[in-house]
Structure formats: C-alpha cells, structure tokens
Amino acid sequence: MRITRILGLIWKPLSLVGSIYWISVLGFIWTNHVSFYNGVYWGVITMSTVGYGDIVPTNDAAKAFAMLLAISTIGLLGYSVSTITTIALQAREEEQLGLGGTRMTGHTLLLGWTPVSRAALQELLLSGKKVAVMTRRQDALAEIRTFVANLLREARKNPELRTRLTDERDVFVAFGEYSERAALNLLNVEGATQAVVASDDDARNVLTALVLKELAPHLRIVVAVLREELRETLQAAGVTYVLSPSDLGGRLVSAAAIQPEVAKALDDVTTTAYGSTIDQYEVNERNPLGGLGFDEAHRKLRQATGALLIGLARPVEGGSSSPQGKYRVDLDPPSDTRIERGHYVLVLSSLKNIDRLRAWMGVPPGRPRD
C-alpha cells in the first residue's frame, strides 16, 4: 500500500485531530496557568482518556474549558477516527483493484484474462518481462495474482530459469474496461513497449487496438482474434501482428496427428520452461554477425555459443523499422544471403547456453522500442 497516497487522503481528519489537541493544550495553559510542558502533558493524558488525575483544573475557568473540550471532542474525535479508517480501507480496496495506476516503463500490456492471455503471461514472466495486466472481471484479480505467485515460486526451483524471472513487484494487475482511455491510462501506456490484446470478444479487441494506436502510436500491438476475417482490418489499422488461436491450434493439432515429434518440437521452442527458445537479435554495429553470409554466420555462432542460426528477418520493399514496417522472415535462406544492418537474426538456443549467447551477441533479444 502506498503510504504517501493514504496520507494524501487522510491529512484533513489528521489535521482536525491535531488542531483539537493544540486547542486543548493552549486553552488549559491559559485557563489553569500551568507551564507549557504541563499543558502538553495534560492534553495527551486527557485526549487519550487515561486521566491520571495528577494535573487537574483548579479554577472555574479551567473546569469550564475542560467540560467544553470533553463534550466537543467526543463527536469530533469519533468522526475523525471513523473517517481515517474508512479512507484507509478505501485506499486498500483501490490498490487491490489497481486503481492507483502504475509508473512502470518498458513493460508489456496484457489486456484480457483468457486462456490465450494466461499462456502469454507465463511466457512473459519466464522471459523476465515487466507486465501490466488488466481484466474486466473483478473476480479474476485474485486468480491472476495467485497464478503469478505460483508460477514464479515453481520456476525459481529451476536453476536455468531462476536468474531471469520477472520479480513479482514488476507485475501490476488492475480491474477496468481496457477499451476505454481512462482505464488504459492506469497502465502507463506511454511508457509501455508492446501490448497483447486477448479478450474473448472480437469487437472489444478491435476497439482496444484502435484506442491503443491513438494513445501510443509507438506500441507494438498483438491481437488475438476469434474470426480470421478481422486480420486485414486490424493490420490496416497499424496492428503489428494478428493471430487466430483457433487457427494456430488447428495447425498444431494436424501436425501432431501426422508428425507428432514435429508438434512436440514446436511446443518446446514456444515454451521457455521446456528448455529451448527462439529469439531474434537486431543486427547493428555491436552484433558480430553483421556483414557475414548466412552459412558463415551460422558456423561462427555455433562455434562461439552452441546456438543455431535458423532464419533471417529482412524489411520488405517500402517497409521500415517502425511497428508498421513489415519484415519478411526466411527460415534457412540461401547460404550466401548477406546479413546486413537493420536485419534480425533468428536463433534457436537451449537455456543452458542463453547467457553466453546474449553476452556474445552484444544486443538484447527482441525488437527495441521504436
């Protein structure tokens, strides 16, 4: 709970309590002719209702003041304590709902809580990404937080994953209508790098993607849709990638029926916890593969890190490096294909070699913020 936020809400009732106290101190000093120290002491003992009786009013004016103070403070103090308690409980509830917002930067927005977003959250956490999740179901908040806690606790038992996991403090969970600007602003959209939209309502997915593009044109947006025919509409709106989970699942099922080991391999490389991962690395002045032919780059990479160079992503004619720019992905391109600056190399690696690979590459995996 953010103490500064609570103090900002309860400063008025606290000020009222403080004012009553100092009125009692100064009034007793003036009417009973005691020292400042004794006045402070009498105020504390009286307002706390302890009442030792060692310092008491000794004249009619002091007695009248003490009676007036006793009568007036009963209601005022009760009101102040009740107000402070109510505000503190309200602040606690708002924090549980995520209504205080987050100042995270460089994070991923995950909008909607469905089987697709659940799987996406798992991969993001295992990859060490900061994530801001928003759901329209208030009852799902506890479920999401429990999922995060359990996943990270189990993943920490794996020494290959332990050092690269997301910290629980880097996961923000909120309740809200994420197709509306006010709710999205709670997630610090401006500071985010990418967004995954995966509700169970295609209309809401489309509307959310459009609002995101308006609020933060720099965002890379991935949308999961149930209807494949919406793909062109979303791509025309500037969405980076559109996928149909049912279509993707259908292809995997058919692969499992015909070539089960191929399906298992696809499952392994798309799930970080299974020990292998495919990453993309930007080719820039720090990347040692720049300027090499594909086969030469593959041999150099394999020798230095044990990883496999499996493909190359190049901007298409007229494309750009912006989220709207399109890249053509070639798996196992011709051996003499030259790797140039602005390309991305696709690398398959085991988690055992991942730290050596990333250090050798000189650049972090993924697309940098545009």
C-alpha positions as CSV (number, residue, x, y, z in Angstrom):
1,M,0.0,0.0,0.0
2,R,1.4,3.4,-0.9
3,I,1.7,5.3,2.4
4,T,2.0,8.7,0.6
5,R,-1.3,8.1,-1.2
6,I,-3.1,7.3,2.1
7,L,-1.6,10.3,3.8
8,G,-2.7,12.5,1.0
9,L,-6.3,11.2,1.6
10,I,-6.3,11.4,5.4
11,W,-4.5,14.7,6.0
12,K,-7.7,16.6,6.7
13,P,-9.0,14.4,9.5
14,L,-5.4,14.2,10.9
15,S,-5.2,18.0,10.8
16,L,-8.6,18.2,12.7
17,V,-7.3,15.9,15.5
18,G,-4.1,17.9,15.7
19,S,-6.0,21.1,15.9
20,I,-8.2,19.8,18.7
21,Y,-5.1,18.7,20.6
22,W,-3.3,22.1,20.4
23,I,-6.5,23.9,21.3
24,S,-6.8,21.8,24.5
25,V,-3.1,22.4,25.4
26,L,-3.2,26.2,24.9
27,G,-6.6,26.5,26.4
28,F,-5.6,24.7,29.6
29,I,-2.3,26.7,29.9
30,W,-4.3,29.9,29.6
31,T,-7.2,29.0,32.0
32,N,-5.2,27.0,34.6
33,H,-2.0,29.0,34.5
34,V,0.3,25.9,34.1
35,S,3.6,25.6,32.2
36,F,3.8,24.6,28.6
37,Y,5.2,21.2,29.4
38,N,2.3,20.5,31.9
39,G,-0.2,21.7,29.3
40,V,1.2,19.3,26.7
41,Y,1.2,16.5,29.2
42,W,-2.4,17.3,30.3
43,G,-3.5,17.4,26.6
44,V,-2.1,13.9,25.9
45,I,-3.5,12.3,29.0
46,T,-6.9,13.9,28.6
47,M,-7.4,13.2,24.9
48,S,-6.2,9.6,25.4
49,T,-8.9,9.2,28.1
50,V,-6.2,7.9,30.5
51,G,-6.9,10.6,33.1
52,Y,-4.2,10.1,35.8
53,G,-5.6,13.0,37.9
54,D,-2.2,14.4,38.8
55,I,-2.8,17.6,36.8
56,V,-6.4,18.8,37.0
57,P,-8.4,22.1,36.5
58,T,-8.0,24.2,39.7
59,N,-10.4,27.1,38.9
60,D,-13.8,27.6,37.4
61,A,-12.4,28.8,34.0
62,A,-10.2,25.7,33.6
63,K,-13.1,23.4,34.7
64,A,-15.5,25.1,32.1
65,F,-12.9,24.8,29.4
66,A,-12.3,21.1,30.3
67,M,-16.0,20.3,30.2
68,L,-16.4,22.1,26.8
69,L,-13.4,20.2,25.5
70,A,-14.8,16.9,26.7
71,I,-18.3,17.5,25.2
72,S,-17.0,18.7,21.8
73,T,-14.2,16.2,21.3
74,I,-16.4,13.1,21.7
75,G,-18.0,13.7,18.4
76,L,-15.1,15.3,16.6
77,L,-12.6,12.6,17.5
78,G,-15.1,9.8,16.7
79,Y,-15.7,11.4,13.3
80,S,-12.0,11.8,12.7
81,V,-11.2,8.2,13.6
82,S,-14.1,6.9,11.6
83,T,-13.1,9.0,8.5
84,I,-9.4,7.8,8.7
85,T,-10.5,4.2,9.0
86,T,-12.9,4.5,6.0
87,I,-10.3,6.2,3.8
88,A,-7.6,3.7,4.7
89,L,-10.0,0.8,3.8
90,Q,-11.0,2.5,0.6
91,A,-7.4,3.1,-0.4
92,R,-6.6,-0.6,0.3
93,E,-9.6,-1.6,-1.9
94,E,-8.5,0.7,-4.7
95,E,-5.0,-0.7,-4.5
96,Q,-6.4,-4.2,-4.8
97,L,-8.3,-3.1,-7.9
98,G,-5.2,-1.4,-9.3
99,L,-7.0,2.0,-9.5
100,G,-3.9,3.8,-8.3
101,G,-2.2,3.0,-11.6
102,T,1.5,2.2,-12.2
103,R,4.5,4.2,-13.3
104,M,6.3,1.2,-14.8
105,T,8.2,1.7,-18.0
106,G,9.4,-0.7,-20.7
107,H,6.6,-3.1,-19.8
108,T,4.1,-5.2,-21.8
109,L,0.4,-4.6,-21.6
110,L,-1.7,-7.7,-21.3
111,L,-5.4,-6.9,-21.8
112,G,-8.0,-9.5,-21.1
113,W,-7.8,-12.7,-19.0
114,T,-8.4,-15.7,-21.2
115,P,-6.5,-19.0,-21.8
116,V,-4.5,-17.1,-24.5
117,S,-3.5,-14.3,-22.2
118,R,-2.8,-16.8,-19.4
119,A,-0.3,-18.6,-21.7
120,A,1.2,-15.3,-22.8
121,L,1.6,-14.1,-19.2
122,Q,3.5,-17.3,-18.4
123,E,6.0,-16.8,-21.3
124,L,6.4,-13.1,-20.4
125,L,7.2,-13.9,-16.8
126,L,9.6,-16.7,-17.7
127,S,11.4,-14.3,-20.0
128,G,11.8,-11.7,-17.3
129,K,9.5,-9.0,-18.7
130,K,7.6,-6.4,-16.7
131,V,3.9,-6.8,-17.3
132,A,0.7,-4.8,-16.6
133,V,-2.4,-6.9,-16.7
134,M,-5.9,-5.6,-16.9
135,T,-9.1,-7.6,-16.7
136,R,-12.8,-6.7,-16.9
137,R,-13.6,-9.4,-14.3
138,Q,-13.1,-8.2,-10.7
139,D,-13.2,-11.8,-9.5
140,A,-10.2,-12.6,-11.8
141,L,-7.8,-10.3,-9.9
142,A,-7.1,-12.8,-7.1
143,E,-6.8,-15.6,-9.7
144,I,-4.2,-13.6,-11.7
145,R,-2.1,-12.7,-8.6
146,T,-2.2,-16.4,-7.4
147,F,-1.2,-17.6,-10.9
148,V,1.8,-15.2,-10.9
149,A,2.9,-16.1,-7.4
150,N,2.6,-19.9,-8.0
151,L,4.4,-19.8,-11.4
152,L,7.3,-17.8,-10.1
153,R,7.6,-19.9,-7.0
154,E,7.8,-23.1,-9.1
155,A,10.1,-21.6,-11.7
156,R,12.6,-20.5,-9.1
157,K,13.3,-24.2,-8.4
158,N,14.8,-24.4,-11.9
159,P,18.4,-23.1,-11.8
160,E,18.3,-22.3,-15.5
161,L,15.3,-20.0,-15.1
162,R,15.9,-18.6,-11.6
163,T,18.1,-15.7,-12.6
164,R,15.9,-14.4,-15.5
165,L,12.5,-14.5,-14.0
166,T,10.3,-11.4,-13.6
167,D,10.1,-10.1,-10.0
168,E,6.6,-10.1,-8.5
169,R,7.0,-6.3,-7.9
170,D,7.2,-5.9,-11.7
171,V,3.7,-7.3,-12.3
172,F,0.8,-4.9,-12.0
173,V,-2.7,-6.2,-12.0
174,A,-5.8,-3.9,-12.4
175,F,-9.5,-4.0,-12.9
176,G,-11.0,-1.9,-15.7
177,E,-12.6,-1.6,-19.1
178,Y,-9.5,-1.6,-21.2
179,S,-11.3,-0.5,-24.4
180,E,-11.6,2.9,-22.7
181,R,-8.8,5.6,-22.5
182,A,-9.2,6.3,-18.8
183,A,-8.7,2.7,-17.8
184,L,-5.7,2.3,-20.2
185,N,-4.0,5.3,-18.7
186,L,-3.8,3.5,-15.4
187,L,-1.3,1.1,-17.1
188,N,1.1,3.9,-18.2
189,V,0.5,3.2,-21.9
190,E,3.1,5.9,-22.9
191,G,5.8,4.0,-21.0
192,A,4.9,0.6,-22.4
193,T,6.8,-1.1,-25.3
194,Q,4.2,-3.6,-26.5
195,A,0.6,-4.7,-25.9
196,V,-1.2,-8.0,-26.2
197,V,-4.9,-7.8,-26.6
198,A,-6.6,-11.1,-26.0
199,S,-10.2,-10.8,-24.7
200,D,-12.9,-13.2,-25.6
201,D,-14.8,-10.6,-27.6
202,D,-13.5,-9.7,-31.1
203,A,-15.4,-6.3,-31.2
204,R,-13.7,-5.3,-28.0
205,N,-10.3,-6.5,-29.3
206,V,-10.6,-4.3,-32.4
207,L,-11.8,-1.2,-30.4
208,T,-9.0,-1.7,-27.8
209,A,-6.4,-1.9,-30.6
210,L,-7.6,1.3,-32.2
211,V,-7.6,3.2,-28.8
212,L,-4.1,1.9,-28.1
213,K,-2.8,3.2,-31.5
214,E,-4.3,6.6,-30.8
215,L,-2.9,6.8,-27.3
216,A,0.6,5.4,-28.0
217,P,1.5,5.1,-31.7
218,H,4.9,3.6,-30.8
219,L,3.3,0.5,-29.3
220,R,3.8,-2.9,-31.0
221,I,0.4,-4.4,-30.7
222,V,-0.5,-8.1,-31.0
223,V,-4.2,-9.0,-31.2
224,A,-5.7,-12.5,-30.8
225,V,-9.0,-12.7,-32.7
226,L,-11.6,-15.5,-33.0
227,R,-12.6,-14.5,-36.5
228,E,-9.8,-14.8,-39.1
229,E,-11.6,-12.3,-41.4
230,L,-10.7,-9.4,-39.0
231,R,-7.0,-9.9,-39.7
232,E,-6.9,-7.4,-42.6
233,T,-8.9,-4.8,-40.8
234,L,-6.5,-4.8,-37.8
235,Q,-3.4,-4.8,-40.0
236,A,-4.8,-1.9,-41.9
237,A,-5.2,-0.1,-38.6
238,G,-1.5,-0.5,-37.9
239,V,-1.6,-3.6,-35.6
240,T,1.8,-5.3,-35.7
241,Y,0.6,-8.8,-35.6
242,V,-2.8,-10.5,-35.7
243,L,-3.2,-14.2,-34.8
244,S,-6.1,-16.6,-34.6
245,P,-5.6,-19.0,-31.7
246,S,-8.1,-21.5,-33.1
247,D,-6.3,-21.4,-36.5
248,L,-2.9,-21.8,-34.9
249,G,-4.1,-24.6,-32.6
250,G,-5.7,-26.4,-35.6
251,R,-2.3,-26.4,-37.4
252,L,-0.6,-27.7,-34.3
253,V,-3.2,-30.5,-33.9
254,S,-2.9,-31.5,-37.5
255,A,0.9,-31.6,-37.2
256,A,0.6,-33.7,-34.1
257,A,-1.6,-36.2,-35.9
258,I,0.8,-36.6,-38.9
259,Q,4.2,-35.7,-37.4
260,P,3.9,-35.8,-33.6
261,E,7.6,-35.2,-32.9
262,V,7.4,-32.0,-35.0
263,A,4.5,-30.8,-33.0
264,K,6.4,-31.6,-29.8
265,A,9.4,-29.6,-31.1
266,L,7.2,-26.6,-31.9
267,D,5.6,-26.8,-28.4
268,D,9.1,-26.9,-26.8
269,V,10.5,-23.9,-28.6
270,T,7.5,-21.8,-27.9
271,T,7.5,-22.6,-24.2
272,T,10.5,-21.2,-22.3
273,A,10.1,-23.6,-19.4
274,Y,10.8,-26.6,-21.6
275,G,14.5,-25.6,-22.0
276,S,14.7,-24.2,-25.6
277,T,13.8,-20.8,-27.0
278,I,13.9,-18.9,-30.3
279,D,15.0,-15.3,-30.0
280,Q,15.5,-12.6,-32.5
281,Y,18.5,-10.2,-32.4
282,E,18.9,-6.9,-34.2
283,V,21.8,-6.7,-36.5
284,N,23.6,-3.4,-35.6
285,E,27.2,-2.2,-35.1
286,R,27.5,-4.4,-32.0
287,N,26.2,-7.6,-33.5
288,P,29.1,-9.8,-34.6
289,L,27.1,-11.4,-37.4
290,G,26.7,-8.2,-39.4
291,G,28.2,-8.3,-42.9
292,L,28.6,-12.1,-43.0
293,G,27.0,-14.6,-45.3
294,F,24.3,-16.8,-43.7
295,D,26.4,-20.1,-43.6
296,E,29.5,-18.3,-42.3
297,A,27.4,-16.6,-39.6
298,H,25.8,-19.9,-38.7
299,R,29.3,-21.5,-38.2
300,K,30.6,-18.6,-36.2
301,L,27.5,-18.5,-34.0
302,R,27.6,-22.3,-33.4
303,Q,31.3,-22.3,-32.6
304,A,31.0,-19.4,-30.1
305,T,27.8,-20.1,-28.3
306,G,26.4,-23.5,-29.3
307,A,23.2,-21.9,-30.7
308,L,21.7,-22.4,-34.1
309,L,21.1,-19.7,-36.7
310,I,17.8,-20.8,-38.2
311,G,16.5,-17.7,-40.1
312,L,16.6,-14.1,-41.0
313,A,14.1,-11.3,-40.9
314,R,14.5,-8.5,-43.5
315,P,12.4,-5.4,-44.2
316,V,10.2,-5.7,-47.2
317,E,10.4,-3.2,-50.1
318,G,8.9,0.0,-48.8
319,G,8.9,-1.2,-45.2
320,S,10.6,0.4,-42.2
321,S,11.8,-0.5,-38.7
322,S,8.7,1.1,-37.2
323,P,5.9,-1.1,-35.8
324,Q,4.0,-0.6,-39.1
325,G,7.0,-1.7,-41.1
326,K,6.8,-5.3,-42.4
327,Y,9.5,-7.9,-42.3
328,R,9.9,-11.0,-44.4
329,V,11.0,-14.0,-42.4
330,D,13.2,-16.6,-44.2
331,L,14.0,-19.8,-42.5
332,D,17.2,-21.4,-43.7
333,P,17.8,-18.8,-46.5
334,P,20.4,-19.4,-49.3
335,S,23.9,-19.9,-47.9
336,D,25.3,-16.7,-49.5
337,T,22.5,-14.5,-48.1
338,R,24.2,-11.5,-46.6
339,I,23.3,-10.4,-43.1
340,E,23.1,-6.6,-43.1
341,R,22.4,-3.9,-40.6
342,G,18.7,-3.5,-39.9
343,H,18.0,-7.2,-40.3
344,Y,17.1,-9.6,-37.4
345,V,18.7,-13.0,-37.0
346,L,16.5,-15.8,-35.6
347,V,18.4,-18.0,-33.2
348,L,17.5,-21.3,-31.6
349,S,19.2,-21.9,-28.2
350,S,18.9,-24.0,-25.1
351,L,18.5,-22.2,-21.8
352,K,21.9,-23.7,-20.7
353,N,23.6,-21.5,-23.4
354,I,21.4,-18.5,-23.3
355,D,23.5,-16.3,-21.1
356,R,26.6,-16.9,-23.2
357,L,24.6,-16.3,-26.4
358,R,23.2,-13.0,-25.2
359,A,26.6,-11.8,-24.0
360,W,28.3,-12.7,-27.3
361,M,25.6,-11.1,-29.4
362,G,26.1,-7.7,-27.7
363,V,22.4,-6.8,-28.1
364,P,19.3,-7.9,-26.1
365,P,16.8,-10.1,-27.8
366,G,13.6,-8.7,-29.3
367,R,12.6,-5.6,-31.1
368,P,13.8,-2.4,-29.4
369,R,11.2,0.3,-28.6
370,D,10.7,2.4,-31.8
